[in-house]
Amino acid sequence: MCRFIAYKGKPLLLADLVIHPSHSLVHQSYNSKERPKPTNGDGFGLGWYVPQISQEPCFFTSVTPAWANQNLRRIAAKTVSPCIFAHVRAASAGLDITQLNCHPFQFGRYLWMHNGLVGAFRQIKRPLRRQLNDVSYHAVLGTTDSEHAFGLFLNFLPDLEQKLPAEVLAETMAKTIARLCEMGGEADPVAESILNFAVTDGDAMVASRYSTNGHPATLYYCTGADYECPSGTCRIDDGDSAFTIIASEPLTELREQWTAVAHNHLVVVPPDRVPVTQALD
């Protein structure tokens, strides 16, 4: 299992998500509160967009623990972006700890993260790869179930070049989850899948909270008029939706400002940044 954060809104300092909050992503890397094992020390990654330079994101990954990486603090303290993905990893058994296996994964304009596991992955890995077109197949560089799920998502996208509406990203996410569960169930009917995914193209975001066993990993979102962390004390101002944060665990102490995503639902954040939720069959 892992922990992640996704942000869309006015340009924000990366440190205001990953370092400054009382329960920042760095804090979650060594003291996660809402998973059985509190440590997520098998690497980390940051992805962010600079739309005035490129539609493709910049991303930085490392196999070191987030709490011990000085480059993470240096970059986060001096980088702002309107769309940010950040992830700390707890590697699944049998999967290598390498930079290629650290989230977020990137292809073209897209970033992808995962918290959970794909059921019966060892049994379905080869047939899953056979389903991918050439572009999606070669987009998978590592060995994780998470990146193979990303390859399947790319395979299902109707167009890899053109920017697509948030609704299309949501439909493709739902189709990806359905196929993974279908394949995993056929390979091993008792294998569980926990599929908290997040994807963005820099303008829209979609995240899922899904499991086949009725016990999904935690996922929350919040929105408001302003989000600031002056002197390390973070404040969320209620009001019109000027930003959306999706996080495995609330970053701040005021939990009433965070909404838990319902089991087997998507959170869809279109470019206007007003999030909506929708059920998955």
Salt bridges, closest charged atoms under 4 A:
ASP16 OD1 - HIS20 ND1 2.64
GLU34 OE2 - ARG255 NH2 3.04
GLU182 OE1 - ARG179 NE 3.60
ASP201 OD2 - LYS163 NZ 3.68
ASP203 OD2 - LYS163 NZ 2.99
ASP226 OD1 - LYS10 NZ 2.60
GLU228 OE1 - ARG235 NH2 2.54
ASP237 OD1 - ARG235 NE 2.98
GLU249 OE2 - ARG3 NH1 2.75
GLU249 OE1 - HIS23 NE2 2.48
